[in-house]
């Protein structure tokens, strides 16, 4: 007799959210379903490697800061423990048909597009950054390394750098570059008197780091000043020339930056570090919110408009603001509801009700500034600079992520 086609639990995205859901499903859901051998997890990712994206503001300067074996990890290696229950597809989603319950995937090797029929679907495709220095975006490790190599080659000759954006990535990047290029002012100095490289942060908001209280943002400005970084607030970038400066092939282009107050600045290097772009272009417009993220039930993580057993989590979903902390709390909720829905689909009546997420949207942010300082808070409690360095600034979580990739962090059903 022919072997029946397994019911596919399709997961789109191979970073924190996608791998977390995949491990949770393989460890705690499939083994408890009727006829578990009839299910398979298929994970689609545009990269064969997992990255520690939070570390990129420091990693882009030099390979010497991190153990590259921890910064870049083979994705498939963490799933070999599950045998045939797991399948990896190296490709990108290009279409999604909720009525046919299929996702179209374009292989990265240039082969023909394929349609994958799903029994359950999890959208965890994450987001991209305007600057290719700060994320994998649509490419892989080699592409990022090429951009980093070009940037590092141009860096010694740069006399002026402009960083657009006032969020954590912009401030962390400015702090890392400032200390690397300019050093740090003495203990009693309020700012670095004569920095070797003029580094300017342009933020359209009235304060940088808007998730944190103004007092912490002002402290951050003080730390930036000590590594030779100037912050310009309440002014946006109107345009840049060349138009693709800081992106793609123009990562190292000398740039003219026109500001909303009419001023024009010149930069040897320009880094657009504002916001992210959700990787949801394949999702029908009717299922997307105004900001482009997938319209998701913030309590259950279901995409209610997409039919049965469809979920979204991470930066591609609008269930909460983009946050690794919130995402880690959301994965067990999604997994519990996925398990419940799969049991119902298998003809069983699971006990209890849906598990609901209460996202912690409070003041939780850690922002290293250089290699020894930082500002931050956890659930509204301000942290001293030393603890920001201890928790994040030492290695930007590189040493903590191995358990996520291997599944150890999801060993227990929570």
N, C-alpha and C positions, 0 to 999 in steps of 0.2 A: 504494500500500500504506500502511496505517496505521502511524504511528510507534510502536514498542513502548514500553510504560511503562518508564521508567528504574528501575534497582535503587536503592532509597533507602537512603543511609547517613544515618540520623536521629540528630541530636545535640540533646539537650535541655539548654538552658542557654546563655546568651550572655555569660558573664563570662570570666575568665581561662582556666579549664579548657576550656569549650565552644568558645571562639574559637580557642584553641591547637590543639585536636584538628581543628577544621574547616580551618584553614589548612594544617596538616600533611597532612591527607587530600587536599585539593585540589592541593597543590603536589607531593607526593611519592608518593602512593599511587595515586590514580585514573589519572594518566598512564602508570603502569607496569602497569596491569591489561590483560588482553585486552579488546578492544572498549571502551575507556575512555568512549566516547560513550554507553554504556548505563548509566552510573552518574550519580547526582546526590546532592549533599549538601543535606539539608534541616535548617536550624537553627531551633529553636523557642525563643523567649525572651519573657518577660512584659514586657520593656522594649525599646524601640527604641534605647536608648542604653546604652553601656558606661560604667561608673563606675570611679573609683579608690577603692574602699571603704577601703583603709588610711588615706586622707587625711581621712576624715570627722571624727575627733576635733578637728581644727583647722578644717576647712571649715565645720562647723556654726556656728561663731562669726561668720564674716563671709565674704562673697564676695571680699573684697579680698586674701585670702591666696594665692589661686591663679588662674591663667589658666583661666577657666571652659571654654574650648575644649579644654583638656587634661583637666580634671576630668570633663567629660561629653563623650562622643564618639559620633557617629552609628554605630550598629553596622553597618548595611548598607553604608555607604560603603567600609569596608575590604575588602568582598567583591565589589565591582563588577568587579574585575580578572579574575574567573573566569567572567563571563558566565552562560550558562544552566546551567552545572554547579552553581551555588549558588542556593538558594531560601531566603528568610526567611519564617517564619511568626510573626506577632505574637500570641502566645497562651501559655497555660499548660497543661501536661500534667495531666489529671484522672483518667486511667485507663491501665493497662498490662496487656495480656493476653499473657503469654509464649507460650502455646500457639498463639494465633492470630497471633502476631508483629505485634501492632498497639499503637499508643499513641493514646489519645483526647485530643484537644486542644480546649480552649475558647478561641475567639478573644477578644482583648481588646476588639474593637469590638462585642461583644455578639451576634455571629452564632451560628448553630447549631454545636454541637460536631461535630468531624470525626474520623474514624479514619484514621490514617496507617499504612500497612503498611510495615514496614522489612525490608531485607535485612541490615543491621547497625544496632545501636543503641548509642549512648553516652549514659550518664546523667551529666550534669555540672550538675545544677540548683542546686548550692551550698547555702547556708544563710541563715536569717534571724536577726535579732537581736531581743531583747525590746523594745528601744527603737527606734522608727522614725526616730530621729535618726541612727542609726549604720549603716543599710543601706537598700537599695531595698525589701527585703522583697517584698510582692506588688504594690506600686505602681510608678510610674515617677518621672521627674524632678520633675514638677509636684507630686506628693504629698510627696516629700521636701522640696522647696522650701517648701511650705506649713508643714510641721512646723518647719523651720528658722526661717522668718519668725516664727512664733508664739513659738518659744523665744527668738529674739533680741529680740523686743519685751518679753518678760518679764524678760530678764536684767538690765537696769539697776536694776530695783527689788528684785532678789533679795538677801537678806541671809544666806541659808543654802541650801546645795546638798548633797544626799546622793547619792553615786554607789555603787551596789551592785555589787560584783565586785572581784576582785584580779588579773585577768589583764591582758594588754597594753592592750586597748582601754579598760578602766576607768582604768588608770594614765595612759595617754596623754591621755584626756579630762580627767582631774583636773588633770594638769600644764598642759594648754592653757588651761583655764578659770582655774586659779590664777594663771598669769602674766598673762593678759589682764585679770583683774579686780583682782588684788592687787599686780601687779608682782613684783619679786624682791628678796630680802634682800641686804644688802651682802656683800662677799666674806668678811668675818671673822665674820659672824653665822651661827649654826647654824640659825636659823629666823626667819621673818617675825614680828616681835613683835606687831603689831596689824593683822591682815588686814582689809580692808574687807568681805570676804564669807567667812563660815565655810563651808569646803568639807570634807566628811568622806567618806572612802572606807571602806566596810564590806566586809571580806573574811572569809569563813567559814574560810579556811585559816590555818594558823599563820604563813605567810609570803605576801606578795604575789609575783606573777610566779613561779609554781611551776616553770616550765620552766628558769629560771635558778638558779644556785647562791645560797644564802642571803646570802652576802656582797654579791652584786650587788643582791639585793632590798633589803638594808639601805641600800645606797648610794642606791637609788631613793627610799626613804623619806626620806633626808636631803635629796635634791633637791626632793621634794614639800614638805617642811617649809619650805623657803626660798621657796616661792610660796604659803604659807599653807594647805597641805592637811594635814589630820590623818588618820592611818590607824588604823583600829580592826580588829584581827585576831582570828581565832578565834571570831568571832561572826557568825551568819547573820541574814538578814532573814526573820522569821517571817511577817509580813503587812504590807500597806500599806493605807491608807485615804485616798482612794477606792481600790477594788480594782483599777482599771485605771490607777492613777497611773503616769505616765511612758510610757504606751502610747497609741496611737491618738489619740483626741480629748482625752485627759487629759495630754498632754505637759507642759503648764505648770501642772498642778494643785498647789496647796499640799497637802502630803502628811504624814500621820502614819505613821511607820515603827516597827513593833514588832520588836525584836531577840530572838534566841534566849536572851539572858541576862536577859530580863525588862524591859529598859529600853525606853523609848519616846522617839523623837526626832521633832522637827518640822522640816520643810524647805519652803522656798518653791519649790524645784525638786527633782525626784527623777529620777535617770537609772538605770534598770536596765541595767547593762552587764556582766552575767554570762552567759557561755556563748552558744551559738548553737543554733538549731533547724534540723535538716536539712530541706530542701525535698523530702521524699520521700513525702508523703501519698498520692500516686498509685500508689506501688509496692506490690504485694501484700505483705502482712505476712510471708509465708513467705520473702521475699527480703530482709527487713530484719533487721539486728542489734538487740540489746536497746536500743541508744542511738538507734535510728531510722534510722541510715545504711544504705546498701545493702551487703549482705554481698558482699564482693569478694575475689577471690584477690589477696593482697598482692604476689605476685610477677609475675603476668601481667596484672593489672587486669581480668580477665574476671569476669563474674558467672556463675559456673559453674552455678548452679541455674536460670538463666533460659533455657537453651538456647544454640544456636550464635550466635556473633558478637554477644554482648551484653557491654558493658564499663561501668565506672563509675570516675570520677576526681574529685578535688577534695573539697570539704566534704561532698558528699552521699554519699561512699564511705567505708567503714571500713578502707581499705587502709593508712592511716597517720593520725597526728594531723593536724588541719587546719593546713596550712602552705603558703604560696605557694612557698617554696623547694623543698619536697618535690614539690609539684604540677608545678613546672617540670621537675624530673627525671623525673617519671612520664609526662608527655605523650609523649616519644619512645619509651618502652617500650610504651605503649598503641598508638601508631601503628605500631610495628614488628609487634606481634602482630595488629593489625587487618589490616595489609597481608598478612601471612602467611595469615590465615584467609580473606581474600577471594580470594587466589590459589588456595588449596585448593578453595574453593567454585566457582572457575572452571575446575577440572579440572587445575590445575598442581600440581607438587610443588616448593615452594620449598626452597632449600638451608638447612642449619643447623637450629637448634632455636628454641624460643620465646626471646624476649628477656625477661630477668628483672630486676625492680626490687629494689634494696637501698636501702630508704628510710633516709635519715639522720635518725634519731630523737634525735640528740645535742643538745647545748646550742647551739642556733642561734636567736637572737632579738635583735632590735634594738628598743629601747623609748625613743623620745624623751620627754623630760619638759620641757615648755615649749619655747621656741624656740631654746634654746642648749645644753641639757644632755641627757643620756641615758645609759642603761646597756645593755650587750649583750655577746653573744659569738657567734662564728662557729666552728662545729665544735669547741667546747670552748675556744677561745682568747678570753680576755677582751679587749674593745675599750675603749680610752680613750673618755671622754665625747665628745671632739672628733670621733672617727671615727663614732660613732653619729649625731651631728648631720650629719656630712658625707655619710654613706651614706643616711640616712633622714630625719633631723630637719629638713633644709633644706626639703624639699617633699614628704615622705612618698611618694616614688617617682613623683610626678605627671609629672616630666620624663622618666621612663624607660619609661613604659608605651605610648607611641605606637607603638613597634616591635612590641609584642604585638598591638595592635588592627589594624595595617596588614598584619601577617604578616611583617614584616622579621625579627623574632626567630626565625622558623621558616623562613627562606630556605634554610638548609642542612639536609639530612637528617642527623640526629645519632643 
